[in-house]
C-alpha cells in the first residue's frame, strides 16, 4: 500500500501588496454562555404581526485573522468577553424595531407607546430597547450584533467576522463583514 502525503488543509494564504505571504486562520466561537433572552414580535406586513413572545437566543462567531508570530491568530478570551458583552446588553429586554416601516414608536413619560395597524401597545422604557432594526428577527439581530462586535474589534487585524444568532435549535441567521 502506498501512502500519499497530503498538504495541510486549514491554512489560507493571502498575498499582501508588499508581496509577503501571510497565513490566515479561522476561529469559531460557539459557547453555550453566549446568549440573551428577549421578548419581541415579528412584523409580517402593515396589518399582520406575531403575538408578543420571547426566545433564548444564542450567539456565535467566526473570526478570520492572520496568524501572529506567536502561533495564534487571536486571543479566544478577548473575543469571548466581547461576545458576552454584546449579549448582556440585550438580555432580559423587550426589543422593539425602531426602523420598522409599519409601526410608530413614541415616548410618553416612563413608557414607549407603539402604534401598529390601529392597535396601541405600551412598554416600560426601563424594560425595553428600541434598536435600529427594521424588524425583530434573527436576520436583523445578526446584523446588529455584527456591528456591535465590529465596534468592539476596532483596531484588530481581522479579515472577516461573521456572527450567527439562533432563536432555537435549527433556526439561525448570520451576517458577514469582510475587511
C-alpha positions in Angstrom: 0.0 0.0 0.0 1.4 3.4 -1.0 1.0 6.4 1.4 0.3 9.8 -0.2 1.3 12.8 1.8 -1.4 15.4 1.8 -0.7 19.2 2.2 -2.1 20.9 5.3 -5.7 21.9 4.7 -6.6 24.6 7.3 -4.1 27.2 6.1 -5.2 30.0 3.8 -2.5 32.2 2.2 -3.1 35.8 1.3 -0.6 37.9 -0.6 -0.2 41.5 0.6 0.7 44.4 -1.5 4.3 44.1 -0.4 4.4 40.5 -1.8 4.7 38.9 1.6 2.7 35.8 2.3 0.5 35.7 5.4 -1.2 32.7 6.9 -4.9 33.2 7.6 -6.8 31.2 10.2 -10.5 30.8 11.1 -11.6 30.7 14.7 -15.1 29.6 15.7 -16.6 30.7 19.0 -19.8 28.9 19.9 -20.2 29.0 23.7 -23.3 27.9 25.5 -22.9 31.0 27.7 -23.2 33.4 24.7 -26.9 34.0 24.8 -29.6 36.5 25.6 -33.3 36.3 26.4 -35.6 38.8 24.8 -39.2 39.5 24.1 -40.3 40.6 20.7 -42.8 40.2 17.9 -42.1 39.9 14.2 -44.0 42.2 11.8 -45.0 40.5 8.6 -46.9 43.3 6.8 -48.7 46.6 7.6 -51.6 44.6 9.0 -50.0 41.4 10.4 -47.6 40.6 13.2 -46.9 37.9 15.7 -48.1 38.0 19.2 -45.6 39.1 21.8 -43.4 36.3 22.9 -39.8 35.6 23.8 -36.7 33.5 22.9 -33.5 32.4 24.4 -31.2 33.5 21.6 -27.7 32.0 21.2 -24.9 33.9 19.5 -21.7 32.5 17.9 -19.0 34.0 15.8 -16.5 33.1 13.1 -13.3 35.2 13.2 -10.8 35.1 10.3 -7.5 36.7 11.1 -3.8 36.5 10.1 -1.6 34.2 12.2 0.7 36.0 14.5 4.4 35.2 15.0 3.4 33.7 18.4 1.4 30.9 16.7 -2.1 32.1 17.2 -4.4 34.5 15.3 -6.4 36.0 18.1 -6.9 35.5 21.9 -10.1 33.5 22.3 -10.7 35.0 25.7 -10.8 38.6 24.3 -13.4 37.6 21.7 -15.4 35.5 24.2 -15.6 38.6 26.5 -16.7 40.8 23.6 -19.4 38.4 22.6 -20.6 38.1 26.2 -20.7 41.9 26.5 -22.9 42.4 23.4 -25.2 39.6 24.6 -25.5 41.1 28.1 -26.6 44.4 26.6 -29.7 42.7 25.1 -30.5 40.3 27.9 -34.0 40.4 29.5 -35.4 43.2 27.5 -38.4 43.8 25.3 -36.9 44.6 21.9 -38.7 47.0 19.5 -37.7 47.5 15.9 -37.1 51.3 15.8 -36.8 51.4 12.0 -39.9 49.4 11.1 -41.9 50.7 8.2 -45.2 49.6 9.8 -45.1 50.8 13.4 -44.8 54.1 15.1 -42.9 54.4 18.4 -43.2 57.5 20.6 -42.1 58.3 24.2 -44.7 59.0 26.8 -43.4 59.5 30.3 -41.9 56.2 31.5 -43.3 54.3 28.5 -42.8 53.7 24.9 -46.1 53.9 23.0 -46.3 51.7 19.9 -48.9 52.0 17.3 -49.4 49.2 14.8 -52.4 48.6 12.5 -54.8 50.5 14.8 -53.5 48.8 17.9 -51.7 50.6 20.7 -49.2 48.9 23.0 -47.2 50.4 25.9 -43.9 49.2 27.2 -41.9 50.4 30.2 -38.8 52.2 29.0 -36.7 50.5 31.7 -37.7 47.1 30.3 -37.5 48.0 26.6 -34.8 48.6 24.0 -35.6 50.4 20.8 -33.0 49.2 18.4 -32.1 50.4 14.8 -33.8 47.4 13.3 -36.4 47.1 10.6 -37.8 44.0 12.3 -37.1 42.0 15.5 -35.8 38.9 13.6 -32.7 36.7 13.8 -31.6 38.2 10.5 -31.7 41.7 11.9 -30.2 40.7 15.2 -27.2 39.1 13.4 -26.5 42.4 11.5 -27.0 44.5 14.7 -24.7 42.3 16.7 -22.1 42.2 13.9 -22.0 46.0 14.0 -21.6 45.9 17.8 -18.8 43.4 17.7 -17.0 45.3 14.9 -17.1 48.4 17.1 -15.5 46.3 19.9 -12.9 44.9 17.5 -11.7 48.3 16.1 -8.0 48.2 15.5 -7.9 44.4 15.3 -6.4 43.0 12.1 -9.4 40.9 11.0 -10.0 39.6 7.5 -13.6 38.6 8.2 -16.1 38.5 11.0 -19.4 36.5 10.9 -22.0 36.5 13.6 -24.8 33.9 13.9 -27.9 34.4 16.0 -30.2 31.4 16.7 -33.7 31.6 18.2 -33.8 27.9 18.7 -32.3 24.6 17.5 -32.0 24.5 13.7 -33.1 28.2 13.3 -30.4 30.8 12.8 -29.2 33.6 10.6 -25.8 35.2 10.1 -24.3 38.5 9.0 -20.8 38.7 7.4 -18.2 41.5 7.3 -15.1 41.3 5.1 -12.2 43.6 5.6 
